[in-house]
Every structure is written in structure tokens, then in C-alpha cells.
């Protein structure tokens, strides 16, 4: 799920095309100042992967990782 006021952004596409299904389920909110990732994953490793996947597409914006780590 991607929520973005900007046109189909490269950041959103990066997660949508991830080979990791859990990352494709995360939501992204974007403004001209920040990118916010929301949702839940089962490990801190997946949370970090989501963040790292978006780093190249921040274009000077802040990244707020609001992904929760929950056990199955």
C-alpha cells in the first residue's frame, strides 16, 4: 500500500518491486520534506532493509521509519 501526494515516486516503486514480500506490504507517505515508512515486519532485519531500500531515493528529504517489529 503506497500513499503519496507526489506522482508515482521512485521511492514507492523501490518497495513495490522488492523481491521481499513483507517490504511490498509497507505503506509510504511522502511530502517534499520527508518520507515515512509505516507497517509491520517480523524482524529488525526487514525493518532495516526497508529503510535501506529507500535511502537512494530521499533526494534530500528526511526518512522516518515507523515500521513496527512484531512476532508471528
PyMOL Python script that loads the backbone (N, CA, C, O; Angstrom):
from pymol import cmd

cmd.read_pdbstr("""\
ATOM      1  N   UNK A   1       0.857  -1.178   0.000  1.00  0.00           N
ATOM      2  CA  UNK A   1       0.000   0.000   0.000  1.00  0.00           C
ATOM      3  C   UNK A   1       0.900   1.237   0.000  1.00  0.00           C
ATOM      4  O   UNK A   1       1.758   1.371   0.872  1.00  0.00           O
ATOM      5  N   UNK A   2       0.720   2.114  -0.938  1.00  0.00           N
ATOM      6  CA  UNK A   2       1.526   3.318  -1.024  1.00  0.00           C
ATOM      7  C   UNK A   2       0.617   4.523  -1.050  1.00  0.00           C
ATOM      8  O   UNK A   2      -0.322   4.591  -1.842  1.00  0.00           O
ATOM      9  N   UNK A   3       0.900   5.470  -0.181  1.00  0.00           N
ATOM     10  CA  UNK A   3       0.140   6.712  -0.158  1.00  0.00           C
ATOM     11  C   UNK A   3       1.121   7.834  -0.444  1.00  0.00           C
ATOM     12  O   UNK A   3       2.061   8.045   0.322  1.00  0.00           O
ATOM     13  N   UNK A   4       0.918   8.545  -1.521  1.00  0.00           N
ATOM     14  CA  UNK A   4       1.870   9.578  -1.894  1.00  0.00           C
ATOM     15  C   UNK A   4       1.180  10.725  -2.612  1.00  0.00           C
ATOM     16  O   UNK A   4       0.460  10.501  -3.585  1.00  0.00           O
ATOM     17  N   UNK A   5       1.393  11.972  -2.137  1.00  0.00           N
ATOM     18  CA  UNK A   5       0.837  13.110  -2.850  1.00  0.00           C
ATOM     19  C   UNK A   5       1.625  13.411  -4.117  1.00  0.00           C
ATOM     20  O   UNK A   5       1.148  14.142  -4.985  1.00  0.00           O
ATOM     21  N   UNK A   6       2.824  12.855  -4.228  1.00  0.00           N
ATOM     22  CA  UNK A   6       3.640  13.067  -5.420  1.00  0.00           C
ATOM     23  C   UNK A   6       3.288  11.998  -6.449  1.00  0.00           C
ATOM     24  O   UNK A   6       2.709  10.965  -6.112  1.00  0.00           O
ATOM     25  N   UNK A   7       3.640  12.256  -7.695  1.00  0.00           N
ATOM     26  CA  UNK A   7       3.415  11.248  -8.729  1.00  0.00           C
ATOM     27  C   UNK A   7       4.169   9.981  -8.346  1.00  0.00           C
ATOM     28  O   UNK A   7       5.058  10.030  -7.496  1.00  0.00           O
ATOM     29  N   UNK A   8       3.841   8.876  -8.941  1.00  0.00           N
ATOM     30  CA  UNK A   8       4.466   7.583  -8.653  1.00  0.00           C
ATOM     31  C   UNK A   8       5.968   7.769  -8.469  1.00  0.00           C
ATOM     32  O   UNK A   8       6.721   7.857  -9.439  1.00  0.00           O
ATOM     33  N   UNK A   9       6.379   7.827  -7.241  1.00  0.00           N
ATOM     34  CA  UNK A   9       7.768   8.160  -6.938  1.00  0.00           C
ATOM     35  C   UNK A   9       8.681   6.953  -7.075  1.00  0.00           C
ATOM     36  O   UNK A   9       8.243   5.803  -7.039  1.00  0.00           O
ATOM     37  N   UNK A  10       9.945   7.250  -7.233  1.00  0.00           N
ATOM     38  CA  UNK A  10      10.926   6.185  -7.314  1.00  0.00           C
ATOM     39  C   UNK A  10      11.029   5.451  -5.988  1.00  0.00           C
ATOM     40  O   UNK A  10      11.285   4.247  -5.971  1.00  0.00           O
ATOM     41  N   UNK A  11      10.833   6.159  -4.863  1.00  0.00           N
ATOM     42  CA  UNK A  11      10.866   5.514  -3.551  1.00  0.00           C
ATOM     43  C   UNK A  11       9.743   4.495  -3.427  1.00  0.00           C
ATOM     44  O   UNK A  11       9.964   3.379  -2.957  1.00  0.00           O
ATOM     45  N   UNK A  12       8.549   4.870  -3.842  1.00  0.00           N
ATOM     46  CA  UNK A  12       7.412   3.957  -3.779  1.00  0.00           C
ATOM     47  C   UNK A  12       7.641   2.744  -4.675  1.00  0.00           C
ATOM     48  O   UNK A  12       7.356   1.613  -4.282  1.00  0.00           O
ATOM     49  N   UNK A  13       8.144   2.977  -5.848  1.00  0.00           N
ATOM     50  CA  UNK A  13       8.401   1.889  -6.791  1.00  0.00           C
ATOM     51  C   UNK A  13       9.471   0.946  -6.237  1.00  0.00           C
ATOM     52  O   UNK A  13       9.398  -0.264  -6.451  1.00  0.00           O
ATOM     53  N   UNK A  14      10.461   1.490  -5.530  1.00  0.00           N
ATOM     54  CA  UNK A  14      11.526   0.660  -4.962  1.00  0.00           C
ATOM     55  C   UNK A  14      10.955  -0.400  -4.027  1.00  0.00           C
ATOM     56  O   UNK A  14      11.377  -1.555  -4.076  1.00  0.00           O
ATOM     57  N   UNK A  15      10.005  -0.024  -3.181  1.00  0.00           N
ATOM     58  CA  UNK A  15       9.405  -1.019  -2.285  1.00  0.00           C
ATOM     59  C   UNK A  15       8.424  -1.917  -3.023  1.00  0.00           C
ATOM     60  O   UNK A  15       8.358  -3.112  -2.735  1.00  0.00           O
ATOM     61  N   UNK A  16       7.666  -1.378  -3.960  1.00  0.00           N
ATOM     62  CA  UNK A  16       6.701  -2.190  -4.711  1.00  0.00           C
ATOM     63  C   UNK A  16       7.398  -3.297  -5.496  1.00  0.00           C
ATOM     64  O   UNK A  16       6.825  -4.368  -5.695  1.00  0.00           O
ATOM     65  N   UNK A  17       8.609  -3.052  -5.938  1.00  0.00           N
ATOM     66  CA  UNK A  17       9.352  -4.023  -6.749  1.00  0.00           C
ATOM     67  C   UNK A  17      10.299  -4.886  -5.926  1.00  0.00           C
ATOM     68  O   UNK A  17      11.061  -5.673  -6.487  1.00  0.00           O
ATOM     69  N   UNK A  18      10.263  -4.754  -4.635  1.00  0.00           N
ATOM     70  CA  UNK A  18      11.145  -5.539  -3.783  1.00  0.00           C
ATOM     71  C   UNK A  18      10.878  -7.031  -3.957  1.00  0.00           C
ATOM     72  O   UNK A  18       9.726  -7.446  -4.082  1.00  0.00           O
ATOM     73  N   UNK A  19      11.938  -7.838  -3.965  1.00  0.00           N
ATOM     74  CA  UNK A  19      11.734  -9.285  -4.026  1.00  0.00           C
ATOM     75  C   UNK A  19      11.252  -9.855  -2.689  1.00  0.00           C
ATOM     76  O   UNK A  19      10.932 -11.040  -2.595  1.00  0.00           O
ATOM     77  N   UNK A  20      11.202  -9.014  -1.664  1.00  0.00           N
ATOM     78  CA  UNK A  20      10.793  -9.451  -0.328  1.00  0.00           C
ATOM     79  C   UNK A  20       9.330  -9.067  -0.108  1.00  0.00           C
ATOM     80  O   UNK A  20       9.022  -7.880   0.006  1.00  0.00           O
ATOM     81  N   UNK A  21       8.430 -10.038  -0.046  1.00  0.00           N
ATOM     82  CA  UNK A  21       7.002  -9.737   0.067  1.00  0.00           C
ATOM     83  C   UNK A  21       6.650  -8.808   1.232  1.00  0.00           C
ATOM     84  O   UNK A  21       5.785  -7.945   1.082  1.00  0.00           O
ATOM     85  N   UNK A  22       7.289  -8.966   2.367  1.00  0.00           N
ATOM     86  CA  UNK A  22       6.968  -8.137   3.534  1.00  0.00           C
ATOM     87  C   UNK A  22       7.210  -6.655   3.254  1.00  0.00           C
ATOM     88  O   UNK A  22       6.487  -5.804   3.772  1.00  0.00           O
ATOM     89  N   UNK A  23       8.205  -6.340   2.452  1.00  0.00           N
ATOM     90  CA  UNK A  23       8.507  -4.936   2.140  1.00  0.00           C
ATOM     91  C   UNK A  23       7.465  -4.351   1.193  1.00  0.00           C
ATOM     92  O   UNK A  23       7.172  -3.157   1.252  1.00  0.00           O
ATOM     93  N   UNK A  24       6.912  -5.177   0.331  1.00  0.00           N
ATOM     94  CA  UNK A  24       5.887  -4.688  -0.592  1.00  0.00           C
ATOM     95  C   UNK A  24       4.594  -4.329   0.129  1.00  0.00           C
ATOM     96  O   UNK A  24       3.763  -3.606  -0.421  1.00  0.00           O
ATOM     97  N   UNK A  25       4.413  -4.819   1.344  1.00  0.00           N
ATOM     98  CA  UNK A  25       3.202  -4.554   2.113  1.00  0.00           C
ATOM     99  C   UNK A  25       3.281  -3.261   2.931  1.00  0.00           C
ATOM    100  O   UNK A  25       2.276  -2.839   3.503  1.00  0.00           O
ATOM    101  N   UNK A  26       4.432  -2.637   2.994  1.00  0.00           N
ATOM    102  CA  UNK A  26       4.599  -1.422   3.786  1.00  0.00           C
ATOM    103  C   UNK A  26       3.989  -0.218   3.081  1.00  0.00           C
ATOM    104  O   UNK A  26       3.922  -0.169   1.853  1.00  0.00           O
ATOM    105  N   UNK A  27       3.554   0.730   3.856  1.00  0.00           N
ATOM    106  CA  UNK A  27       2.978   1.968   3.318  1.00  0.00           C
ATOM    107  C   UNK A  27       4.035   3.068   3.344  1.00  0.00           C
ATOM    108  O   UNK A  27       4.865   3.136   4.250  1.00  0.00           O
ATOM    109  N   UNK A  28       3.985   3.913   2.341  1.00  0.00           N
ATOM    110  CA  UNK A  28       4.896   5.051   2.262  1.00  0.00           C
ATOM    111  C   UNK A  28       4.067   6.314   2.158  1.00  0.00           C
ATOM    112  O   UNK A  28       3.150   6.407   1.342  1.00  0.00           O
ATOM    113  N   UNK A  29       4.394   7.271   2.984  1.00  0.00           N
ATOM    114  CA  UNK A  29       3.794   8.599   2.882  1.00  0.00           C
ATOM    115  C   UNK A  29       4.923   9.548   2.514  1.00  0.00           C
ATOM    116  O   UNK A  29       5.981   9.539   3.143  1.00  0.00           O
ATOM    117  N   UNK A  30       4.698  10.362   1.501  1.00  0.00           N
ATOM    118  CA  UNK A  30       5.740  11.262   1.043  1.00  0.00           C
ATOM    119  C   UNK A  30       5.257  12.702   0.978  1.00  0.00           C
ATOM    120  O   UNK A  30       4.119  12.987   0.603  1.00  0.00           O
ATOM    121  N   UNK A  31       6.154  13.595   1.353  1.00  0.00           N
ATOM    122  CA  UNK A  31       5.955  15.020   1.141  1.00  0.00           C
ATOM    123  C   UNK A  31       7.250  15.531   0.539  1.00  0.00           C
ATOM    124  O   UNK A  31       8.174  14.759   0.280  1.00  0.00           O
ATOM    125  N   UNK A  32       7.310  16.807   0.322  1.00  0.00           N
ATOM    126  CA  UNK A  32       8.552  17.379  -0.202  1.00  0.00           C
ATOM    127  C   UNK A  32       9.640  17.434   0.865  1.00  0.00           C
ATOM    128  O   UNK A  32      10.810  17.642   0.545  1.00  0.00           O
ATOM    129  N   UNK A  33       9.260  17.248   2.149  1.00  0.00           N
ATOM    130  CA  UNK A  33      10.225  17.317   3.245  1.00  0.00           C
ATOM    131  C   UNK A  33      10.638  15.952   3.784  1.00  0.00           C
ATOM    132  O   UNK A  33      11.744  15.812   4.306  1.00  0.00           O
ATOM    133  N   UNK A  34       9.774  14.939   3.669  1.00  0.00           N
ATOM    134  CA  UNK A  34      10.063  13.659   4.321  1.00  0.00           C
ATOM    135  C   UNK A  34       9.398  12.484   3.631  1.00  0.00           C
ATOM    136  O   UNK A  34       8.428  12.629   2.887  1.00  0.00           O
ATOM    137  N   UNK A  35       9.958  11.310   3.906  1.00  0.00           N
ATOM    138  CA  UNK A  35       9.376  10.031   3.503  1.00  0.00           C
ATOM    139  C   UNK A  35       9.155   9.257   4.803  1.00  0.00           C
ATOM    140  O   UNK A  35      10.069   9.127   5.617  1.00  0.00           O
ATOM    141  N   UNK A  36       7.937   8.745   4.992  1.00  0.00           N
ATOM    142  CA  UNK A  36       7.600   7.981   6.191  1.00  0.00           C
ATOM    143  C   UNK A  36       7.216   6.569   5.770  1.00  0.00           C
ATOM    144  O   UNK A  36       6.358   6.385   4.907  1.00  0.00           O
ATOM    145  N   UNK A  37       7.857   5.568   6.382  1.00  0.00           N
ATOM    146  CA  UNK A  37       7.520   4.170   6.130  1.00  0.00           C
ATOM    147  C   UNK A  37       6.682   3.693   7.311  1.00  0.00           C
ATOM    148  O   UNK A  37       7.044   3.920   8.465  1.00  0.00           O
ATOM    149  N   UNK A  38       5.563   3.032   7.024  1.00  0.00           N
ATOM    150  CA  UNK A  38       4.690   2.502   8.083  1.00  0.00           C
ATOM    151  C   UNK A  38       4.297   1.067   7.762  1.00  0.00           C
ATOM    152  O   UNK A  38       4.274   0.651   6.604  1.00  0.00           O
ATOM    153  N   UNK A  39       3.996   0.342   8.795  1.00  0.00           N
ATOM    154  CA  UNK A  39       3.554  -1.034   8.650  1.00  0.00           C
ATOM    155  C   UNK A  39       4.227  -1.892   9.695  1.00  0.00           C
ATOM    156  O   UNK A  39       4.713  -1.388  10.708  1.00  0.00           O
ATOM    157  N   UNK A  40       4.255  -3.190   9.448  1.00  0.00           N
ATOM    158  CA  UNK A  40       4.908  -4.089  10.394  1.00  0.00           C
ATOM    159  C   UNK A  40       5.633  -5.195   9.648  1.00  0.00           C
ATOM    160  O   UNK A  40       5.234  -5.612   8.560  1.00  0.00           O
ATOM    161  N   UNK A  41       6.700  -5.651  10.263  1.00  0.00           N
ATOM    162  CA  UNK A  41       7.508  -6.755   9.747  1.00  0.00           C
ATOM    163  C   UNK A  41       7.847  -7.671  10.919  1.00  0.00           C
ATOM    164  O   UNK A  41       7.587  -7.331  12.073  1.00  0.00           O
ATOM    165  N   UNK A  42       8.420  -8.815  10.625  1.00  0.00           N
ATOM    166  CA  UNK A  42       8.687  -9.803  11.673  1.00  0.00           C
ATOM    167  C   UNK A  42      10.102  -9.763  12.229  1.00  0.00           C
ATOM    168  O   UNK A  42      10.431 -10.546  13.120  1.00  0.00           O
ATOM    169  N   UNK A  43      10.952  -8.861  11.718  1.00  0.00           N
ATOM    170  CA  UNK A  43      12.318  -8.790  12.252  1.00  0.00           C
ATOM    171  C   UNK A  43      12.897  -7.388  12.057  1.00  0.00           C
ATOM    172  O   UNK A  43      12.482  -6.628  11.182  1.00  0.00           O
ATOM    173  N   UNK A  44      13.874  -7.084  12.913  1.00  0.00           N
ATOM    174  CA  UNK A  44      14.576  -5.811  12.777  1.00  0.00           C
ATOM    175  C   UNK A  44      15.368  -5.769  11.478  1.00  0.00           C
ATOM    176  O   UNK A  44      15.591  -4.695  10.920  1.00  0.00           O
ATOM    177  N   UNK A  45      15.790  -6.925  10.998  1.00  0.00           N
ATOM    178  CA  UNK A  45      16.498  -7.003   9.724  1.00  0.00           C
ATOM    179  C   UNK A  45      15.611  -6.499   8.582  1.00  0.00           C
ATOM    180  O   UNK A  45      16.066  -5.720   7.744  1.00  0.00           O
ATOM    181  N   UNK A  46      14.354  -6.938   8.544  1.00  0.00           N
ATOM    182  CA  UNK A  46      13.435  -6.480   7.493  1.00  0.00           C
ATOM    183  C   UNK A  46      13.152  -4.984   7.627  1.00  0.00           C
ATOM    184  O   UNK A  46      13.031  -4.282   6.623  1.00  0.00           O
ATOM    185  N   UNK A  47      13.048  -4.499   8.857  1.00  0.00           N
ATOM    186  CA  UNK A  47      12.845  -3.066   9.076  1.00  0.00           C
ATOM    187  C   UNK A  47      14.017  -2.286   8.490  1.00  0.00           C
ATOM    188  O   UNK A  47      13.823  -1.266   7.828  1.00  0.00           O
ATOM    189  N   UNK A  48      15.226  -2.765   8.734  1.00  0.00           N
ATOM    190  CA  UNK A  48      16.420  -2.103   8.206  1.00  0.00           C
ATOM    191  C   UNK A  48      16.482  -2.201   6.687  1.00  0.00           C
ATOM    192  O   UNK A  48      16.878  -1.241   6.025  1.00  0.00           O
ATOM    193  N   UNK A  49      16.100  -3.340   6.126  1.00  0.00           N
ATOM    194  CA  UNK A  49      16.091  -3.490   4.666  1.00  0.00           C
ATOM    195  C   UNK A  49      15.144  -2.488   4.013  1.00  0.00           C
ATOM    196  O   UNK A  49      15.461  -1.918   2.969  1.00  0.00           O
ATOM    197  N   UNK A  50      13.994  -2.275   4.620  1.00  0.00           N
ATOM    198  CA  UNK A  50      13.031  -1.304   4.075  1.00  0.00           C
ATOM    199  C   UNK A  50      13.651   0.086   4.055  1.00  0.00           C
ATOM    200  O   UNK A  50      13.541   0.816   3.070  1.00  0.00           O
ATOM    201  N   UNK A  51      14.298   0.436   5.144  1.00  0.00           N
ATOM    202  CA  UNK A  51      14.933   1.750   5.228  1.00  0.00           C
ATOM    203  C   UNK A  51      16.047   1.889   4.198  1.00  0.00           C
ATOM    204  O   UNK A  51      16.138   2.904   3.506  1.00  0.00           O
ATOM    205  N   UNK A  52      16.876   0.885   4.099  1.00  0.00           N
ATOM    206  CA  UNK A  52      17.997   0.933   3.150  1.00  0.00           C
ATOM    207  C   UNK A  52      17.509   0.979   1.703  1.00  0.00           C
ATOM    208  O   UNK A  52      18.150   1.605   0.859  1.00  0.00           O
ATOM    209  N   UNK A  53      16.393   0.332   1.405  1.00  0.00           N
ATOM    210  CA  UNK A  53      15.849   0.346   0.043  1.00  0.00           C
ATOM    211  C   UNK A  53      15.445   1.750  -0.386  1.00  0.00           C
ATOM    212  O   UNK A  53      15.482   2.074  -1.573  1.00  0.00           O
ATOM    213  N   UNK A  54      15.060   2.584   0.578  1.00  0.00           N
ATOM    214  CA  UNK A  54      14.587   3.932   0.256  1.00  0.00           C
ATOM    215  C   UNK A  54      15.675   4.992   0.291  1.00  0.00           C
ATOM    216  O   UNK A  54      15.499   6.068  -0.281  1.00  0.00           O
ATOM    217  N   UNK A  55      16.784   4.719   0.941  1.00  0.00           N
ATOM    218  CA  UNK A  55      17.836   5.726   1.106  1.00  0.00           C
ATOM    219  C   UNK A  55      18.271   6.395  -0.210  1.00  0.00           C
ATOM    220  O   UNK A  55      18.445   7.614  -0.226  1.00  0.00           O
ATOM    221  N   UNK A  56      18.452   5.660  -1.296  1.00  0.00           N
ATOM    222  CA  UNK A  56      18.895   6.313  -2.533  1.00  0.00           C
ATOM    223  C   UNK A  56      17.861   7.269  -3.149  1.00  0.00           C
ATOM    224  O   UNK A  56      18.196   8.047  -4.042  1.00  0.00           O
ATOM    225  N   UNK A  57      16.616   7.213  -2.677  1.00  0.00           N
ATOM    226  CA  UNK A  57      15.544   7.990  -3.292  1.00  0.00           C
ATOM    227  C   UNK A  57      15.039   9.144  -2.421  1.00  0.00           C
ATOM    228  O   UNK A  57      14.006   9.739  -2.725  1.00  0.00           O
ATOM    229  N   UNK A  58      15.742   9.455  -1.370  1.00  0.00           N
ATOM    230  CA  UNK A  58      15.281  10.509  -0.462  1.00  0.00           C
ATOM    231  C   UNK A  58      15.403  11.906  -1.063  1.00  0.00           C
ATOM    232  O   UNK A  58      14.597  12.783  -0.752  1.00  0.00           O
ATOM    233  N   UNK A  59      16.379  12.119  -1.902  1.00  0.00           N
ATOM    234  CA  UNK A  59      16.573  13.409  -2.580  1.00  0.00           C
ATOM    235  C   UNK A  59      16.572  14.573  -1.590  1.00  0.00           C
ATOM    236  O   UNK A  59      15.908  15.587  -1.806  1.00  0.00           O
ATOM    237  N   UNK A  60      17.331  14.409  -0.499  1.00  0.00           N
ATOM    238  CA  UNK A  60      17.468  15.472   0.485  1.00  0.00           C
ATOM    239  C   UNK A  60      16.388  15.502   1.551  1.00  0.00           C
ATOM    240  O   UNK A  60      16.434  16.337   2.454  1.00  0.00           O
ATOM    241  N   UNK A  61      15.412  14.601   1.459  1.00  0.00           N
ATOM    242  CA  UNK A  61      14.327  14.565   2.442  1.00  0.00           C
ATOM    243  C   UNK A  61      14.724  13.706   3.641  1.00  0.00           C
ATOM    244  O   UNK A  61      15.623  12.870   3.554  1.00  0.00           O
ATOM    245  N   UNK A  62      14.037  13.928   4.757  1.00  0.00           N
ATOM    246  CA  UNK A  62      14.229  13.103   5.949  1.00  0.00           C
ATOM    247  C   UNK A  62      13.513  11.772   5.762  1.00  0.00           C
ATOM    248  O   UNK A  62      12.526  11.686   5.032  1.00  0.00           O
ATOM    249  N   UNK A  63      14.016  10.738   6.427  1.00  0.00           N
ATOM    250  CA  UNK A  63      13.360   9.432   6.409  1.00  0.00           C
ATOM    251  C   UNK A  63      12.917   9.107   7.828  1.00  0.00           C
ATOM    252  O   UNK A  63      13.723   9.135   8.758  1.00  0.00           O
ATOM    253  N   UNK A  64      11.638   8.800   7.993  1.00  0.00           N
ATOM    254  CA  UNK A  64      11.077   8.418   9.284  1.00  0.00           C
ATOM    255  C   UNK A  64      10.608   6.974   9.174  1.00  0.00           C
ATOM    256  O   UNK A  64       9.649   6.670   8.466  1.00  0.00           O
ATOM    257  N   UNK A  65      11.296   6.096   9.883  1.00  0.00           N
ATOM    258  CA  UNK A  65      10.978   4.675   9.830  1.00  0.00           C
ATOM    259  C   UNK A  65      10.037   4.343  10.981  1.00  0.00           C
ATOM    260  O   UNK A  65      10.476   4.201  12.122  1.00  0.00           O
ATOM    261  N   UNK A  66       8.761   4.222  10.690  1.00  0.00           N
ATOM    262  CA  UNK A  66       7.726   3.939  11.687  1.00  0.00           C
ATOM    263  C   UNK A  66       7.258   2.472  11.583  1.00  0.00           C
ATOM    264  O   UNK A  66       6.143   2.137  11.982  1.00  0.00           O
ATOM    265  N   UNK A  67       8.114   1.626  11.052  1.00  0.00           N
ATOM    266  CA  UNK A  67       7.785   0.218  10.897  1.00  0.00           C
ATOM    267  C   UNK A  67       7.917  -0.474  12.257  1.00  0.00           C
ATOM    268  O   UNK A  67       8.932  -0.335  12.939  1.00  0.00           O
ATOM    269  N   UNK A  68       6.883  -1.215  12.637  1.00  0.00           N
ATOM    270  CA  UNK A  68       6.890  -1.954  13.896  1.00  0.00           C
ATOM    271  C   UNK A  68       7.394  -3.371  13.647  1.00  0.00           C
ATOM    272  O   UNK A  68       7.093  -3.978  12.619  1.00  0.00           O
ATOM    273  N   UNK A  69       8.164  -3.889  14.599  1.00  0.00           N
ATOM    274  CA  UNK A  69       8.618  -5.264  14.540  1.00  0.00           C
ATOM    275  C   UNK A  69       7.722  -6.078  15.470  1.00  0.00           C
ATOM    276  O   UNK A  69       7.667  -5.827  16.674  1.00  0.00           O
ATOM    277  N   UNK A  70       7.026  -7.049  14.899  1.00  0.00           N
ATOM    278  CA  UNK A  70       6.109  -7.893  15.665  1.00  0.00           C
ATOM    279  C   UNK A  70       6.420  -9.356  15.418  1.00  0.00           C
ATOM    280  O   UNK A  70       6.820  -9.736  14.318  1.00  0.00           O
ATOM    281  N   UNK A  71       6.240 -10.160  16.424  1.00  0.00           N
ATOM    282  CA  UNK A  71       6.490 -11.593  16.254  1.00  0.00           C
ATOM    283  C   UNK A  71       5.223 -12.264  15.707  1.00  0.00           C
ATOM    284  O   UNK A  71       4.107 -11.781  15.899  1.00  0.00           O
ATOM    285  N   UNK A  72       5.433 -13.370  15.033  1.00  0.00           N
ATOM    286  CA  UNK A  72       4.296 -14.114  14.462  1.00  0.00           C
ATOM    287  C   UNK A  72       3.450 -14.742  15.527  1.00  0.00           C
ATOM    288  O   UNK A  72       2.457 -15.401  15.218  1.00  0.00           O
TER     289      UNK A  72
END
""", "prot")
cmd.dss("prot")
cmd.show_as("cartoon", "prot")
cmd.util.cbc("prot")
cmd.orient("prot")
